[in-house]
């Protein structure tokens, strides 16, 4: 068979083990650089700092011309010059 046969099952099994084992969650967070310095012991089950466990990034409050400068430049290069529509599209798509 193919060397990657059943990879989906093993990934699902790995995720189930991670979700059931706080120590495994802490280990993963440690391998990922501590997720911005958030300690695994700060929340029950070691879920603190893991983005898929409800942790969200701080809001980006910069003006759109600064926040999306590179994307707006690319859109202009492609012939899309309507600033408001471009910003609206970038907000909808997450940048």
N, CA, C and O atoms as a GROMACS GRO file, in nm:
protein
  380
    1UNK      N    1   0.082  -0.119   0.000
    1UNK     CA    2   0.000   0.000   0.000
    1UNK      C    3   0.086   0.125   0.000
    1UNK      O    4   0.208   0.117   0.008
    2UNK      N    5   0.022   0.238  -0.008
    2UNK     CA    6   0.092   0.367  -0.010
    2UNK      C    7   0.147   0.399   0.128
    2UNK      O    8   0.083   0.366   0.228
    3UNK      N    9   0.263   0.462   0.136
    3UNK     CA   10   0.323   0.491   0.265
    3UNK      C   11   0.239   0.585   0.350
    3UNK      O   12   0.251   0.586   0.472
    4UNK      N   13   0.153   0.666   0.286
    4UNK     CA   14   0.071   0.758   0.364
    4UNK      C   15  -0.070   0.704   0.387
    4UNK      O   16  -0.157   0.778   0.432
    5UNK      N   17  -0.094   0.578   0.358
    5UNK     CA   18  -0.225   0.518   0.376
    5UNK      C   19  -0.269   0.528   0.521
    5UNK      O   20  -0.193   0.493   0.611
    6UNK      N   21  -0.392   0.576   0.545
    6UNK     CA   22  -0.446   0.586   0.679
    6UNK      C   23  -0.396   0.708   0.754
    6UNK      O   24  -0.418   0.718   0.875
    7UNK      N   25  -0.331   0.802   0.685
    7UNK     CA   26  -0.277   0.920   0.753
    7UNK      C   27  -0.389   1.000   0.818
    7UNK      O   28  -0.369   1.057   0.926
    8UNK      N   29  -0.505   1.006   0.756
    8UNK     CA   30  -0.617   1.080   0.814
    8UNK      C   31  -0.660   1.021   0.946
    8UNK      O   32  -0.691   1.094   1.040
    9UNK      N   33  -0.663   0.887   0.954
    9UNK     CA   34  -0.701   0.822   1.079
    9UNK      C   35  -0.598   0.849   1.187
    9UNK      O   36  -0.635   0.879   1.301
   10UNK      N   37  -0.470   0.840   1.154
   10UNK     CA   38  -0.369   0.861   1.257
   10UNK      C   39  -0.368   1.006   1.303
   10UNK      O   40  -0.341   1.032   1.420
   11UNK      N   41  -0.398   1.103   1.214
   11UNK     CA   42  -0.407   1.243   1.254
   11UNK      C   43  -0.524   1.260   1.351
   11UNK      O   44  -0.510   1.327   1.454
   12UNK      N   45  -0.639   1.201   1.318
   12UNK     CA   46  -0.755   1.210   1.407
   12UNK      C   47  -0.727   1.149   1.543
   12UNK      O   48  -0.766   1.204   1.646
   13UNK      N   49  -0.660   1.035   1.542
   13UNK     CA   50  -0.625   0.970   1.668
   13UNK      C   51  -0.529   1.056   1.748
   13UNK      O   52  -0.543   1.068   1.870
   14UNK      N   53  -0.432   1.118   1.680
   14UNK     CA   54  -0.336   1.205   1.748
   14UNK      C   55  -0.410   1.324   1.811
   14UNK      O   56  -0.382   1.360   1.925
   15UNK      N   57  -0.504   1.384   1.737
   15UNK     CA   58  -0.578   1.498   1.791
   15UNK      C   59  -0.661   1.457   1.912
   15UNK      O   60  -0.671   1.532   2.009
   16UNK      N   61  -0.721   1.339   1.906
   16UNK     CA   62  -0.799   1.292   2.021
   16UNK      C   63  -0.710   1.275   2.143
   16UNK      O   64  -0.749   1.312   2.254
   17UNK      N   65  -0.590   1.218   2.122
   17UNK     CA   66  -0.497   1.201   2.235
   17UNK      C   67  -0.454   1.336   2.290
   17UNK      O   68  -0.447   1.354   2.412
   18UNK      N   69  -0.426   1.431   2.202
   18UNK     CA   70  -0.386   1.564   2.247
   18UNK      C   71  -0.496   1.631   2.330
   18UNK      O   72  -0.468   1.691   2.434
   19UNK      N   73  -0.619   1.621   2.284
   19UNK     CA   74  -0.729   1.687   2.352
   19UNK      C   75  -0.758   1.622   2.487
   19UNK      O   76  -0.809   1.687   2.578
   20UNK      N   77  -0.725   1.494   2.501
   20UNK     CA   78  -0.752   1.423   2.624
   20UNK      C   79  -0.636   1.431   2.723
   20UNK      O   80  -0.653   1.394   2.840
   21UNK      N   81  -0.520   1.477   2.680
   21UNK     CA   82  -0.400   1.473   2.764
   21UNK      C   83  -0.341   1.612   2.782
   21UNK      O   84  -0.273   1.662   2.691
   22UNK      N   85  -0.365   1.677   2.896
   22UNK     CA   86  -0.312   1.812   2.918
   22UNK      C   87  -0.160   1.821   2.902
   22UNK      O   88  -0.108   1.922   2.855
   23UNK      N   89  -0.089   1.718   2.942
   23UNK     CA   90   0.057   1.718   2.928
   23UNK      C   91   0.098   1.721   2.781
   23UNK      O   92   0.193   1.789   2.744
   24UNK      N   93   0.026   1.647   2.698
   24UNK     CA   94   0.054   1.648   2.555
   24UNK      C   95   0.027   1.787   2.496
   24UNK      O   96   0.103   1.834   2.412
   25UNK      N   97  -0.080   1.852   2.541
   25UNK     CA   98  -0.109   1.988   2.495
   25UNK      C   99   0.004   2.083   2.532
   25UNK      O  100   0.046   2.166   2.451
   26UNK      N  101   0.055   2.071   2.654
   26UNK     CA  102   0.167   2.156   2.697
   26UNK      C  103   0.290   2.130   2.612
   26UNK      O  104   0.362   2.223   2.577
   27UNK      N  105   0.314   2.003   2.579
   27UNK     CA  106   0.430   1.970   2.496
   27UNK      C  107   0.418   2.032   2.357
   27UNK      O  108   0.515   2.086   2.304
   28UNK      N  109   0.299   2.023   2.298
   28UNK     CA  110   0.278   2.083   2.166
   28UNK      C  111   0.298   2.233   2.174
   28UNK      O  112   0.363   2.291   2.087
   29UNK      N  113   0.242   2.296   2.277
   29UNK     CA  114   0.257   2.441   2.293
   29UNK      C  115   0.405   2.476   2.308
   29UNK      O  116   0.450   2.577   2.255
   30UNK      N  117   0.480   2.395   2.379
   30UNK     CA  118   0.623   2.418   2.395
   30UNK      C  119   0.697   2.405   2.263
   30UNK      O  120   0.788   2.483   2.235
   31UNK      N  121   0.659   2.307   2.181
   31UNK     CA  122   0.723   2.289   2.052
   31UNK      C  123   0.692   2.405   1.958
   31UNK      O  124   0.770   2.434   1.868
   32UNK      N  125   0.579   2.471   1.980
   32UNK     CA  126   0.539   2.583   1.895
   32UNK      C  127   0.590   2.714   1.951
   32UNK      O  128   0.538   2.821   1.917
   33UNK      N  129   0.690   2.710   2.035
   33UNK     CA  130   0.749   2.832   2.088
   33UNK      C  131   0.670   2.892   2.202
   33UNK      O  132   0.682   3.011   2.229
   34UNK      N  133   0.591   2.812   2.270
   34UNK     CA  134   0.517   2.861   2.385
   34UNK      C  135   0.401   2.952   2.348
   34UNK      O  136   0.339   3.011   2.436
   35UNK      N  137   0.371   2.964   2.220
   35UNK     CA  138   0.258   3.045   2.174
   35UNK      C  139   0.264   3.186   2.233
   35UNK      O  140   0.170   3.231   2.299
   36UNK      N  141   0.373   3.254   2.209
   36UNK     CA  142   0.385   3.392   2.252
   36UNK      C  143   0.412   3.405   2.400
   36UNK      O  144   0.380   3.508   2.459
   37UNK      N  145   0.469   3.303   2.461
   37UNK     CA  146   0.504   3.311   2.601
   37UNK      C  147   0.392   3.271   2.695
   37UNK      O  148   0.409   3.278   2.817
   38UNK      N  149   0.279   3.228   2.643
   38UNK     CA  150   0.170   3.185   2.728
   38UNK      C  151   0.204   3.050   2.789
   38UNK      O  152   0.238   2.956   2.717
   39UNK      N  153   0.196   3.040   2.917
   39UNK     CA  154   0.227   2.914   2.984
   39UNK      C  155   0.115   2.816   2.975
   39UNK      O  156  -0.002   2.854   2.981
   40UNK      N  157   0.147   2.689   2.960
   40UNK     CA  158   0.045   2.586   2.951
   40UNK      C  159  -0.030   2.565   3.081
   40UNK      O  160  -0.139   2.508   3.080
   41UNK      N  161   0.027   2.610   3.196
   41UNK     CA  162  -0.037   2.588   3.324
   41UNK      C  163  -0.138   2.696   3.359
   41UNK      O  164  -0.201   2.688   3.464
   42UNK      N  165  -0.155   2.797   3.275
   42UNK     CA  166  -0.239   2.910   3.308
   42UNK      C  167  -0.389   2.880   3.297
   42UNK      O  168  -0.471   2.955   3.350
   43UNK      N  169  -0.424   2.772   3.231
   43UNK     CA  170  -0.566   2.739   3.215
   43UNK      C  171  -0.586   2.590   3.243
   43UNK      O  172  -0.494   2.510   3.223
   44UNK      N  173  -0.705   2.553   3.288
   44UNK     CA  174  -0.732   2.410   3.311
   44UNK      C  175  -0.710   2.330   3.184
   44UNK      O  176  -0.753   2.371   3.076
   45UNK      N  177  -0.645   2.220   3.196
   45UNK     CA  178  -0.621   2.133   3.082
   45UNK      C  179  -0.508   2.178   2.994
   45UNK      O  180  -0.484   2.116   2.890
   46UNK      N  181  -0.437   2.281   3.030
   46UNK     CA  182  -0.323   2.326   2.951
   46UNK      C  183  -0.363   2.388   2.819
   46UNK      O  184  -0.283   2.389   2.725
   47UNK      N  185  -0.485   2.442   2.808
   47UNK     CA  186  -0.533   2.494   2.681
   47UNK      C  187  -0.492   2.639   2.657
   47UNK      O  188  -0.510   2.689   2.546
   48UNK      N  189  -0.439   2.706   2.757
   48UNK     CA  190  -0.404   2.848   2.741
   48UNK      C  191  -0.302   2.867   2.630
   48UNK      O  192  -0.202   2.795   2.624
   49UNK      N  193  -0.327   2.963   2.543
   49UNK     CA  194  -0.231   2.997   2.439
   49UNK      C  195  -0.246   2.917   2.311
   49UNK      O  196  -0.174   2.945   2.214
   50UNK      N  197  -0.333   2.820   2.305
   50UNK     CA  198  -0.352   2.743   2.183
   50UNK      C  199  -0.464   2.808   2.103
   50UNK      O  200  -0.577   2.816   2.151
   51UNK      N  201  -0.436   2.854   1.980
   51UNK     CA  202  -0.535   2.932   1.906
   51UNK      C  203  -0.665   2.859   1.880
   51UNK      O  204  -0.770   2.923   1.876
   52UNK      N  205  -0.662   2.729   1.864
   52UNK     CA  206  -0.785   2.656   1.836
   52UNK      C  207  -0.865   2.630   1.963
   52UNK      O  208  -0.971   2.568   1.958
   53UNK      N  209  -0.814   2.677   2.078
   53UNK     CA  210  -0.885   2.657   2.204
   53UNK      C  211  -0.947   2.788   2.253
   53UNK      O  212  -0.969   2.805   2.373
   54UNK      N  213  -0.977   2.882   2.161
   54UNK     CA  214  -1.047   3.004   2.198
   54UNK      C  215  -0.957   3.124   2.218
   54UNK      O  216  -1.007   3.234   2.240
   55UNK      N  217  -0.827   3.108   2.211
   55UNK     CA  218  -0.736   3.221   2.224
   55UNK      C  219  -0.740   3.301   2.095
   55UNK      O  220  -0.724   3.244   1.987
   56UNK      N  221  -0.760   3.433   2.104
   56UNK     CA  222  -0.767   3.515   1.985
   56UNK      C  223  -0.656   3.618   1.984
   56UNK      O  224  -0.606   3.658   2.089
   57UNK      N  225  -0.619   3.660   1.866
   57UNK     CA  226  -0.515   3.762   1.850
   57UNK      C  227  -0.574   3.898   1.885
   57UNK      O  228  -0.695   3.919   1.869
   58UNK      N  229  -0.492   3.990   1.932
   58UNK     CA  230  -0.544   4.125   1.961
   58UNK      C  231  -0.593   4.192   1.833
   58UNK      O  232  -0.541   4.167   1.725
   59UNK      N  233  -0.694   4.278   1.847
   59UNK     CA  234  -0.750   4.348   1.731
   59UNK      C  235  -0.646   4.442   1.671
   59UNK      O  236  -0.571   4.508   1.743
   60UNK      N  237  -0.644   4.446   1.540
   60UNK     CA  238  -0.554   4.538   1.469
   60UNK      C  239  -0.632   4.666   1.443
   60UNK      O  240  -0.719   4.670   1.357
   61UNK      N  241  -0.600   4.770   1.517
   61UNK     CA  242  -0.675   4.895   1.509
   61UNK      C  243  -0.611   4.999   1.419
   61UNK      O  244  -0.649   5.115   1.422
   62UNK      N  245  -0.512   4.957   1.340
   62UNK     CA  246  -0.449   5.052   1.248
   62UNK      C  247  -0.547   5.089   1.138
   62UNK      O  248  -0.637   5.012   1.105
   63UNK      N  249  -0.530   5.209   1.079
   63UNK     CA  250  -0.618   5.246   0.966
   63UNK      C  251  -0.596   5.151   0.849
   63UNK      O  252  -0.487   5.097   0.833
   64UNK      N  253  -0.699   5.130   0.765
   64UNK     CA  254  -0.689   5.031   0.657
   64UNK      C  255  -0.575   5.059   0.560
   64UNK      O  256  -0.514   4.965   0.508
   65UNK      N  257  -0.546   5.187   0.534
   65UNK     CA  258  -0.438   5.215   0.439
   65UNK      C  259  -0.302   5.169   0.492
   65UNK      O  260  -0.210   5.143   0.415
   66UNK      N  261  -0.290   5.159   0.625
   66UNK     CA  262  -0.167   5.107   0.686
   66UNK      C  263  -0.174   4.956   0.700
   66UNK      O  264  -0.079   4.884   0.667
   67UNK      N  265  -0.286   4.908   0.750
   67UNK     CA  266  -0.304   4.764   0.776
   67UNK      C  267  -0.294   4.681   0.647
   67UNK      O  268  -0.234   4.574   0.647
   68UNK      N  269  -0.351   4.732   0.539
   68UNK     CA  270  -0.356   4.658   0.413
   68UNK      C  271  -0.266   4.721   0.306
   68UNK      O  272  -0.293   4.705   0.187
   69UNK      N  273  -0.161   4.791   0.346
   69UNK     CA  274  -0.078   4.865   0.250
   69UNK      C  275  -0.029   4.776   0.135
   69UNK      O  276  -0.043   4.813   0.019
   70UNK      N  277   0.026   4.662   0.167
   70UNK     CA  278   0.081   4.574   0.063
   70UNK      C  279  -0.030   4.520  -0.028
   70UNK      O  280  -0.014   4.518  -0.150
   71UNK      N  281  -0.141   4.476   0.032
   71UNK     CA  282  -0.251   4.422  -0.048
   71UNK      C  283  -0.313   4.530  -0.136
   71UNK      O  284  -0.347   4.504  -0.252
   72UNK      N  285  -0.328   4.652  -0.082
   72UNK     CA  286  -0.384   4.762  -0.162
   72UNK      C  287  -0.292   4.794  -0.280
   72UNK      O  288  -0.340   4.822  -0.390
   73UNK      N  289  -0.162   4.790  -0.256
   73UNK     CA  290  -0.066   4.814  -0.364
   73UNK      C  291  -0.082   4.707  -0.473
   73UNK      O  292  -0.081   4.738  -0.592
   74UNK      N  293  -0.097   4.582  -0.431
   74UNK     CA  294  -0.114   4.473  -0.528
   74UNK      C  295  -0.244   4.490  -0.606
   74UNK      O  296  -0.246   4.469  -0.728
   75UNK      N  297  -0.352   4.526  -0.538
   75UNK     CA  298  -0.479   4.547  -0.607
   75UNK      C  299  -0.467   4.662  -0.707
   75UNK      O  300  -0.518   4.652  -0.819
   76UNK      N  301  -0.402   4.771  -0.668
   76UNK     CA  302  -0.381   4.883  -0.761
   76UNK      C  303  -0.300   4.838  -0.882
   76UNK      O  304  -0.330   4.877  -0.994
   77UNK      N  305  -0.198   4.756  -0.858
   77UNK     CA  306  -0.116   4.706  -0.968
   77UNK      C  307  -0.199   4.621  -1.066
   77UNK      O  308  -0.165   4.612  -1.184
   78UNK      N  309  -0.306   4.560  -1.016
   78UNK     CA  310  -0.393   4.478  -1.101
   78UNK      C  311  -0.505   4.559  -1.164
   78UNK      O  312  -0.587   4.505  -1.238
   79UNK      N  313  -0.509   4.690  -1.135
   79UNK     CA  314  -0.610   4.775  -1.197
   79UNK      C  315  -0.732   4.803  -1.111
   79UNK      O  316  -0.830   4.859  -1.160
   80UNK      N  317  -0.729   4.764  -0.984
   80UNK     CA  318  -0.841   4.790  -0.893
   80UNK      C  319  -0.805   4.914  -0.810
   80UNK      O  320  -0.721   4.908  -0.721
   81UNK      N  321  -0.871   5.028  -0.842
   81UNK     CA  322  -0.833   5.155  -0.782
   81UNK      C  323  -0.934   5.209  -0.681
   81UNK      O  324  -0.906   5.311  -0.618
   82UNK      N  325  -1.048   5.146  -0.664
   82UNK     CA  326  -1.152   5.195  -0.572
   82UNK      C  327  -1.114   5.157  -0.429
   82UNK      O  328  -1.132   5.043  -0.387
   83UNK      N  329  -1.061   5.254  -0.356
   83UNK     CA  330  -1.008   5.228  -0.220
   83UNK      C  331  -1.113   5.164  -0.130
   83UNK      O  332  -1.085   5.063  -0.066
   84UNK      N  333  -1.233   5.221  -0.124
   84UNK     CA  334  -1.337   5.170  -0.033
   84UNK      C  335  -1.376   5.026  -0.066
   84UNK      O  336  -1.390   4.943   0.024
   85UNK      N  337  -1.394   4.997  -0.193
   85UNK     CA  338  -1.430   4.860  -0.233
   85UNK      C  339  -1.315   4.764  -0.205
   85UNK      O  340  -1.338   4.650  -0.164
   86UNK      N  341  -1.193   4.808  -0.228
   86UNK     CA  342  -1.076   4.723  -0.201
   86UNK      C  343  -1.067   4.692  -0.052
   86UNK      O  344  -1.045   4.576  -0.015
   87UNK      N  345  -1.083   4.793   0.032
   87UNK     CA  346  -1.077   4.771   0.177
   87UNK      C  347  -1.190   4.680   0.221
   87UNK      O  348  -1.169   4.591   0.304
   88UNK      N  349  -1.309   4.701   0.166
   88UNK     CA  350  -1.423   4.615   0.201
   88UNK      C  351  -1.392   4.469   0.165
   88UNK      O  352  -1.420   4.378   0.244
   89UNK      N  353  -1.337   4.446   0.048
   89UNK     CA  354  -1.301   4.310   0.006
   89UNK      C  355  -1.193   4.251   0.096
   89UNK      O  356  -1.199   4.134   0.133
   90UNK      N  357  -1.094   4.332   0.131
   90UNK     CA  358  -0.987   4.283   0.218
   90UNK      C  359  -1.039   4.249   0.357
   90UNK      O  360  -0.997   4.150   0.417
   91UNK      N  361  -1.129   4.329   0.409
   91UNK     CA  362  -1.188   4.299   0.541
   91UNK      C  363  -1.268   4.169   0.538
   91UNK      O  364  -1.260   4.087   0.629
   92UNK      N  365  -1.346   4.150   0.432
   92UNK     CA  366  -1.426   4.028   0.420
   92UNK      C  367  -1.339   3.903   0.409
   92UNK      O  368  -1.374   3.797   0.461
   93UNK      N  369  -1.225   3.917   0.341
   93UNK     CA  370  -1.140   3.800   0.318
   93UNK      C  371  -1.032   3.783   0.426
   93UNK      O  372  -0.956   3.686   0.422
   94UNK      N  373  -1.027   3.875   0.520
   94UNK     CA  374  -0.926   3.865   0.625
   94UNK      C  375  -0.790   3.912   0.578
   94UNK      O  376  -0.688   3.876   0.638
   95UNK      N  377  -0.787   3.992   0.474
   95UNK     CA  378  -0.660   4.049   0.428
   95UNK      C  379  -0.615   3.988   0.300
   95UNK      O  380  -0.510   4.025   0.248
   0.00000   0.00000   0.00000
